[in-house]
Amino acid sequence: MREVARDVRVGDVVHAYPETKEIFEQHEMSFCAGCYVTLFSEIEKAAGYAAVKDVEGLISDLKRLVARLERAR
């Protein structure tokens, strides 16, 4: 997977790093049955659907976790 960025699909991130689901949820992005469209959208668009106020913070948190996971692999 390429680096986490605004134009990367949420589903690609979660598929590559399931642990990131917690980060999305901390930023109030849901993965409920009615919100499945989130998985097929780019992070920025999905964040807009969920009214995430701090998209940069979300991306920063995701990058930090992914870097930690990569070091552990």
Secondary structure, DSSP 4 states (H G I P E B T S, - for coil): -----TTSBHHHHHHH-GGGHHHHHHTT---SGGGGGGGGSBHHHHHHHTT-S-HHHHHHHHHHHHHHHHHH-
